[in-house]
Amino acid sequence: MASATDLQPATGPSQAHVAVIGFGIAGAMAALALHRAGARVTVFEQFHAGHDLGASGGPSRMFRMLYHEGQHYVPLLLRSRRLWSHVEALAGQPLFLGGGALTIGQLDDPWLREMLVCAQNYDLPHEILTRDEALTRYPFHRIAPGDVALLDPCGGIVLVKETLRAIRDHLLHQGVQMVEGGPVTDLCTGAESITVMQGGKAEGFDRVLVATGPWLRRLLPTLPLRIVKVASSFHAVTAGAADSFRLPPTQWVSESRSVMACQPMPDGASVKFFLRGGFCPVEENAAEHCTVPFASGKRGDHSGAGPVPDSIPRDAEAALPQVLTGVEPRAQSAFAYYDGMTPDTIPLIGPVSSEPGLHVLAGYSLHGFKLAPALGEIAAAGVMGTGGDSLSQRFSPGRFMP
């Protein structure tokens, strides 16, 4: 198991009193990095660590090192992968379940082409399997004639709630203050500090990092963020396949059909299935929709959240048999959570120029969880005044400010 030394606090006096607002995965990783940098950190979370309402909802996430979203993310993914190991060391339990990840599609598909560019430019391990090779190795997949499977040996699954709770427990053990169970209602900037209003109380901080995901515009209304509801369905492994069932996290890509993805659940008895049509925009006042816990999802509730649009389980049930065998097409449960999309799908990380000492970490646009350890470090460096590299400029919220 990896050493946790890199995540222990720096020696010496505290450099700043910093509030982190929001304890989804990005806020949690930023709080960890800020504590490591020597800041005195207070975390505010309106619900509780590991809740299902925001962008860290659900039981698991797929990790991919071969990245079609852009090869400039690869160094961040490499750093994130190392940091997942460090968090595992803090937790004393597995949080990253390796074994590789698959992408299935035509070899000349833009997604696969970009992933291969990442592999070549960064010398990343990978394997291209013909249809027959893939079906021999992964017999529960359905693969169309002419498709190949690109294996990413560095891929796997990250456990969501276990990670958040491990970071929370570590921070509490280190003396970090956690304020849970009520939203921050206002921020008041002054010449020397920023006052955080929560639960009728006011507290001053040297700097504030807003990492509230889909609730961002409550506190920073000028930043562009489109709210979407992301839905998945969960399907039982069939009784006949249970003894031999083996399935890596997989995505199917094609210009002629919706992107689909699946993840085996750690229990070995069910599969999470995502259809690209499984997310839908939420109206402008989405913050109001995020104040009340969801009702149950369709046909039971896998993780305590919902509601799922009626069409999602039906669409998933129609699509799943096209790509998987050994899994019941009928959904045993369904689940939805909110996420935030920026206009360019690039995260918002950095200072809010109109408010001295105020920083933001949000807008991960459906691909932030796997990047969160590195994004949290970038945000923490900016808060502590040690950032400024090219990635900081790429992520700067200033690109949307006059």
C-alpha positions as CSV (number, residue, x, y, z in Angstrom):
1,M,0.0,0.0,0.0
2,A,1.3,3.5,-0.8
3,S,2.6,5.8,1.9
4,A,0.5,8.6,3.1
5,T,3.5,10.8,3.9
6,D,2.7,13.3,1.1
7,L,-0.7,14.0,2.6
8,Q,0.5,14.8,6.1
9,P,0.4,18.5,7.2
10,A,3.4,20.7,6.6
11,T,5.3,21.8,9.6
12,G,5.4,25.3,10.9
13,P,2.7,27.9,11.7
14,S,-0.6,28.1,9.9
15,Q,-0.4,30.5,6.8
16,A,-4.1,31.4,6.5
17,H,-7.5,30.6,7.8
18,V,-9.4,29.2,4.8
19,A,-13.1,28.2,4.5
20,V,-13.9,25.4,2.0
21,I,-17.6,25.5,1.2
22,G,-18.8,22.2,-0.2
23,F,-17.5,18.7,0.6
24,G,-18.1,16.8,-2.6
25,I,-15.0,15.1,-3.9
26,A,-13.4,18.3,-5.3
27,G,-13.9,20.3,-2.1
28,A,-12.7,17.3,0.0
29,M,-9.5,17.0,-2.0
30,A,-8.9,20.8,-1.9
31,A,-9.4,20.7,1.9
32,L,-6.9,17.9,2.1
33,A,-4.4,19.8,0.0
34,L,-4.9,23.1,1.9
35,H,-4.4,21.3,5.2
36,R,-1.2,19.8,3.8
37,A,0.0,23.3,2.7
38,G,-0.3,24.5,6.3
39,A,-3.6,26.4,6.2
40,R,-6.1,26.4,9.1
41,V,-9.1,24.9,7.3
42,T,-12.8,25.0,8.2
43,V,-15.2,23.0,5.9
44,F,-18.8,23.8,5.4
45,E,-21.2,21.2,4.0
46,Q,-24.9,21.8,3.8
47,F,-25.8,18.1,4.0
48,H,-23.2,15.5,5.1
49,A,-20.1,13.9,3.8
50,G,-21.1,11.4,1.1
51,H,-24.6,12.6,0.4
52,D,-26.2,11.7,-3.0
53,L,-27.6,15.1,-4.2
54,G,-24.6,16.8,-5.8
55,A,-22.0,15.8,-8.4
56,S,-20.4,13.2,-6.1
57,G,-23.7,11.3,-5.9
58,G,-23.8,7.5,-6.4
59,P,-21.6,4.6,-5.4
60,S,-18.8,4.7,-7.9
61,R,-17.0,6.4,-10.7
62,M,-15.0,5.1,-13.7
63,F,-11.3,6.1,-13.8
64,R,-9.6,6.4,-17.3
65,M,-6.1,7.4,-18.0
66,L,-6.5,7.3,-21.8
67,Y,-8.6,10.5,-22.2
68,H,-10.6,11.6,-25.2
69,E,-11.5,14.9,-23.5
70,G,-7.9,16.2,-24.2
71,Q,-4.4,15.1,-23.7
72,H,-3.6,18.1,-21.5
73,Y,-5.5,16.3,-18.8
74,V,-3.2,13.3,-18.8
75,P,-0.6,14.9,-16.3
76,L,-3.5,15.6,-14.0
77,L,-4.8,12.0,-14.3
78,L,-1.3,10.7,-13.5
79,R,-1.1,12.9,-10.4
80,S,-4.6,12.0,-9.4
81,R,-3.9,8.2,-9.7
82,R,-1.0,8.6,-7.3
83,L,-3.1,10.6,-4.9
84,W,-5.9,8.0,-4.9
85,S,-3.2,5.6,-3.6
86,H,-2.2,8.0,-0.8
87,V,-5.8,8.5,0.2
88,E,-6.2,4.7,0.4
89,A,-3.2,4.7,2.7
90,L,-4.9,7.2,4.9
91,A,-8.1,5.2,4.9
92,G,-6.5,1.8,5.4
93,Q,-8.9,0.3,2.9
94,P,-9.2,-0.1,-0.9
95,L,-10.8,2.9,-2.6
96,F,-9.5,2.4,-6.2
97,L,-10.5,-0.9,-7.7
98,G,-8.1,-1.5,-10.6
99,G,-8.1,-4.1,-13.4
100,G,-8.4,-1.8,-16.4
101,A,-11.1,0.0,-18.4
102,L,-12.4,-0.6,-21.9
103,T,-13.5,1.7,-24.7
104,I,-15.3,-0.1,-27.6
105,G,-15.9,1.5,-31.0
106,Q,-14.4,1.9,-34.4
107,L,-10.7,2.4,-34.5
108,D,-11.1,5.6,-36.5
109,D,-13.7,7.1,-34.1
110,P,-12.6,10.5,-32.9
111,W,-12.8,9.3,-29.2
112,L,-10.5,6.4,-29.8
113,R,-8.2,8.5,-32.0
114,E,-7.7,11.0,-29.2
115,M,-7.2,8.3,-26.6
116,L,-4.5,6.7,-28.7
117,V,-2.8,10.1,-29.1
118,C,-2.7,10.3,-25.3
119,A,-1.2,6.9,-25.1
120,Q,1.5,7.6,-27.7
121,N,2.4,11.1,-26.4
122,Y,2.6,10.1,-22.8
123,D,3.9,6.5,-23.3
124,L,0.8,5.1,-21.5
125,P,0.2,1.3,-21.5
126,H,-2.6,0.3,-23.7
127,E,-3.8,-2.7,-25.8
128,I,-6.0,-2.8,-28.9
129,L,-8.1,-5.9,-29.0
130,T,-9.8,-7.2,-32.1
131,R,-13.5,-8.0,-31.8
132,D,-12.7,-11.8,-31.4
133,E,-9.9,-11.1,-28.9
134,A,-12.1,-8.9,-26.8
135,L,-15.0,-11.4,-26.9
136,T,-12.7,-14.2,-25.8
137,R,-11.4,-12.1,-22.9
138,Y,-14.7,-10.4,-22.0
139,P,-17.4,-12.8,-23.0
140,F,-20.3,-10.8,-21.4
141,H,-19.8,-7.9,-23.9
142,R,-21.6,-7.6,-27.2
143,I,-19.3,-6.0,-29.8
144,A,-20.4,-5.0,-33.2
145,P,-18.6,-6.3,-36.3
146,G,-15.8,-3.9,-37.2
147,D,-15.5,-2.6,-33.6
148,V,-12.3,-2.9,-31.5
149,A,-11.8,-2.7,-27.8
150,L,-9.1,-0.3,-26.4
151,L,-7.9,-1.5,-23.1
152,D,-6.6,1.0,-20.6
153,P,-4.7,-1.1,-17.9
154,C,-4.5,2.0,-15.6
155,G,-8.3,2.3,-15.5
156,G,-10.6,1.1,-12.8
157,I,-13.4,2.2,-10.4
158,V,-13.2,4.6,-7.5
159,L,-15.6,4.2,-4.6
160,V,-17.4,7.5,-3.9
161,K,-18.8,7.4,-0.4
162,E,-15.9,5.4,1.1
163,T,-13.4,8.0,-0.3
164,L,-15.3,11.0,1.0
165,R,-15.8,9.5,4.5
166,A,-12.1,8.5,4.6
167,I,-11.0,12.1,3.9
168,R,-13.6,13.5,6.4
169,D,-12.3,11.1,9.1
170,H,-8.7,12.0,8.4
171,L,-9.3,15.8,8.5
172,L,-11.3,15.5,11.7
173,H,-8.5,13.5,13.3
174,Q,-6.1,16.2,12.2
175,G,-8.2,18.9,13.9
176,V,-9.9,20.4,10.8
177,Q,-13.3,21.8,11.7
178,M,-16.3,20.5,9.9
179,V,-19.6,22.3,9.9
180,E,-22.4,20.1,8.5
181,G,-26.2,20.3,8.2
182,G,-26.9,23.7,6.8
183,P,-26.1,25.8,3.8
184,V,-23.8,28.9,3.7
185,T,-26.3,31.7,3.0
186,D,-24.0,34.6,2.2
187,L,-20.4,35.8,1.8
188,C,-19.4,39.3,2.8
189,T,-16.1,40.5,1.5
190,G,-14.1,43.2,3.4
191,A,-10.8,44.8,3.1
192,E,-9.0,42.2,5.3
193,S,-11.3,39.2,5.4
194,I,-14.4,37.4,4.1
195,T,-17.3,36.7,6.4
196,V,-19.1,33.4,5.9
197,M,-22.8,33.4,7.0
198,Q,-24.1,29.9,8.0
199,G,-26.9,28.9,10.4
200,G,-27.3,32.5,11.6
201,K,-23.7,32.7,12.6
202,A,-20.9,34.8,11.0
203,E,-17.2,33.9,10.9
204,G,-14.3,35.7,9.2
205,F,-11.7,34.0,7.0
206,D,-8.6,35.1,5.2
207,R,-9.7,33.3,2.1
208,V,-12.7,31.3,0.9
209,L,-12.9,28.5,-1.6
210,V,-16.4,27.9,-3.0
211,A,-16.7,24.3,-4.1
212,T,-20.5,23.9,-4.1
213,G,-21.0,22.2,-7.5
214,P,-24.5,22.6,-8.8
215,W,-25.3,25.1,-6.0
216,L,-22.5,27.5,-7.2
217,R,-24.7,30.3,-8.4
218,R,-26.3,30.7,-5.0
219,L,-23.0,32.3,-3.8
220,L,-21.4,33.3,-7.2
221,P,-24.4,34.2,-9.5
222,T,-22.3,35.8,-12.2
223,L,-20.5,32.6,-13.2
224,P,-22.0,30.6,-16.0
225,L,-23.1,27.1,-15.0
226,R,-25.7,25.0,-16.6
227,I,-27.3,22.4,-14.2
228,V,-28.0,18.9,-15.5
229,K,-29.6,15.9,-13.8
230,V,-27.5,12.8,-14.4
231,A,-29.3,9.4,-14.3
232,S,-28.1,5.8,-14.2
233,S,-29.9,2.5,-13.8
234,F,-28.8,-0.6,-11.9
235,H,-29.2,-4.1,-13.2
236,A,-28.8,-7.5,-11.5
237,V,-26.4,-10.1,-12.8
238,T,-28.4,-13.1,-14.0
239,A,-28.4,-16.2,-11.9
240,G,-26.8,-18.2,-14.7
241,A,-23.8,-15.8,-15.0
242,A,-23.2,-15.1,-11.4
243,D,-20.4,-17.7,-10.9
244,S,-18.3,-16.5,-13.8
245,F,-19.3,-12.9,-14.2
246,R,-16.3,-10.6,-14.9
247,L,-16.7,-7.1,-16.4
248,P,-14.4,-4.1,-16.5
249,P,-15.8,-0.6,-16.5
250,T,-16.6,0.0,-20.2
251,Q,-17.8,2.7,-22.5
252,W,-19.2,2.2,-26.0
253,V,-18.6,5.1,-28.4
254,S,-20.0,5.7,-31.9
255,E,-20.9,8.6,-34.0
256,S,-24.1,6.9,-34.9
257,R,-25.5,6.0,-31.5
258,S,-25.6,7.3,-27.9
259,V,-22.5,6.8,-25.7
260,M,-23.2,4.0,-23.2
261,A,-21.1,3.0,-20.2
262,C,-21.3,0.4,-17.5
263,Q,-19.5,-0.3,-14.2
264,P,-19.6,-3.5,-12.2
265,M,-20.6,-2.8,-8.6
266,P,-18.3,-4.0,-5.8
267,D,-20.9,-6.5,-4.6
268,G,-20.3,-8.5,-7.9
269,A,-24.1,-8.9,-8.2
270,S,-25.1,-5.8,-10.1
271,V,-24.1,-3.4,-12.9
272,K,-24.5,0.4,-13.1
273,F,-25.5,1.4,-16.6
274,F,-25.4,4.9,-18.1
275,L,-26.9,6.1,-21.3
276,R,-25.7,9.4,-22.7
277,G,-29.3,10.4,-22.9
278,G,-29.5,9.8,-19.2
279,F,-28.9,13.4,-18.3
280,C,-31.2,16.3,-18.9
281,P,-31.0,20.1,-18.4
282,V,-32.6,21.6,-15.3
283,E,-34.3,25.0,-15.4
284,E,-32.4,28.2,-14.4
285,N,-33.5,28.1,-10.8
286,A,-31.9,24.8,-10.3
287,A,-30.7,25.8,-6.8
288,E,-34.2,25.6,-5.6
289,H,-34.5,22.0,-6.9
290,C,-31.4,21.1,-4.9
291,T,-32.8,22.1,-1.6
292,V,-35.1,19.2,-1.1
293,P,-33.8,15.6,-1.0
294,F,-35.0,13.5,-4.0
295,A,-37.9,11.1,-3.8
296,S,-37.3,7.5,-4.5
297,G,-36.0,6.4,-7.9
298,K,-37.9,4.0,-10.2
299,R,-38.4,0.4,-8.9
300,G,-36.6,1.0,-5.7
301,D,-33.7,3.3,-5.0
302,H,-30.1,2.2,-5.2
303,S,-28.6,5.0,-3.1
304,G,-31.3,7.1,-1.6
305,A,-31.8,9.7,-4.4
306,G,-34.1,10.4,-7.4
307,P,-36.5,11.0,-9.0
308,V,-35.4,9.7,-12.3
309,P,-37.2,10.8,-15.5
310,D,-39.6,8.1,-16.6
311,S,-37.9,7.5,-19.9
312,I,-34.5,6.8,-18.4
313,P,-35.0,3.2,-17.1
314,R,-37.1,2.4,-20.2
315,D,-34.3,3.7,-22.6
316,A,-31.6,1.8,-20.6
317,E,-33.6,-1.4,-20.6
318,A,-33.9,-1.2,-24.4
319,A,-30.2,-0.3,-24.9
320,L,-28.5,-2.6,-22.4
321,P,-29.1,-5.9,-24.3
322,Q,-27.3,-4.4,-27.3
323,V,-24.0,-4.3,-25.4
324,L,-24.1,-6.7,-22.5
325,T,-25.2,-10.3,-21.8
326,G,-25.4,-11.9,-18.3
327,V,-27.3,-8.9,-16.9
328,E,-31.0,-8.5,-16.5
329,P,-32.3,-5.9,-18.9
330,R,-35.0,-4.8,-16.4
331,A,-33.7,-2.2,-14.0
332,Q,-33.8,-3.1,-10.4
333,S,-33.3,0.5,-9.4
334,A,-32.5,3.9,-10.9
335,F,-30.7,7.0,-9.5
336,A,-30.1,10.6,-10.4
337,Y,-28.0,13.5,-9.1
338,Y,-27.2,17.1,-10.2
339,D,-24.0,18.2,-11.9
340,G,-22.8,21.5,-13.3
341,M,-21.7,22.2,-16.9
342,T,-19.6,25.1,-18.0
343,P,-20.1,26.5,-21.6
344,D,-16.7,25.0,-22.7
345,T,-16.8,21.9,-20.4
346,I,-13.6,23.1,-18.7
347,P,-13.6,23.4,-14.9
348,L,-13.7,26.8,-13.1
349,I,-10.7,26.9,-10.8
350,G,-9.2,30.1,-9.5
351,P,-9.8,33.5,-8.0
352,V,-13.0,35.5,-8.5
353,S,-11.4,38.7,-9.7
354,S,-14.1,41.0,-8.3
355,E,-13.8,39.6,-4.8
356,P,-10.3,39.6,-3.2
357,G,-9.6,36.4,-1.4
358,L,-12.5,34.5,-2.9
359,H,-11.8,31.4,-5.1
360,V,-13.9,28.9,-6.9
361,L,-13.6,25.2,-7.7
362,A,-16.6,24.0,-9.7
363,G,-18.0,23.2,-13.2
364,Y,-16.4,19.8,-13.8
365,S,-18.9,19.1,-16.6
366,L,-19.4,15.3,-16.0
367,H,-15.7,14.4,-15.9
368,G,-14.3,15.9,-12.7
369,F,-14.4,13.0,-10.2
370,K,-11.4,11.2,-11.6
371,L,-9.5,14.5,-11.8
372,A,-10.5,15.7,-8.4
373,P,-7.2,15.0,-6.4
374,A,-5.2,17.1,-8.9
375,L,-7.9,19.7,-9.3
376,G,-8.0,20.1,-5.6
377,E,-4.3,20.7,-5.5
378,I,-4.5,23.3,-8.2
379,A,-7.3,25.1,-6.3
380,A,-5.4,24.9,-3.0
381,A,-2.2,26.3,-4.7
382,G,-4.2,29.2,-6.0
383,V,-5.7,29.9,-2.6
384,M,-2.3,29.8,-1.0
385,G,-0.8,32.0,-3.7
386,T,1.6,29.4,-5.1
387,G,-0.3,28.6,-8.4
388,G,0.1,30.3,-11.8
389,D,1.0,27.6,-14.3
390,S,-0.6,27.2,-17.7
391,L,-3.3,24.9,-16.4
392,S,-4.3,27.5,-13.9
393,Q,-4.8,30.0,-16.8
394,R,-6.8,27.4,-18.8
395,F,-9.2,26.8,-15.8
396,S,-9.4,30.4,-14.7
397,P,-13.0,31.7,-14.2
398,G,-11.6,35.0,-15.6
399,R,-12.3,33.6,-19.1
400,F,-16.0,34.3,-18.4
401,M,-15.6,37.6,-16.7
402,P,-15.5,41.1,-18.3
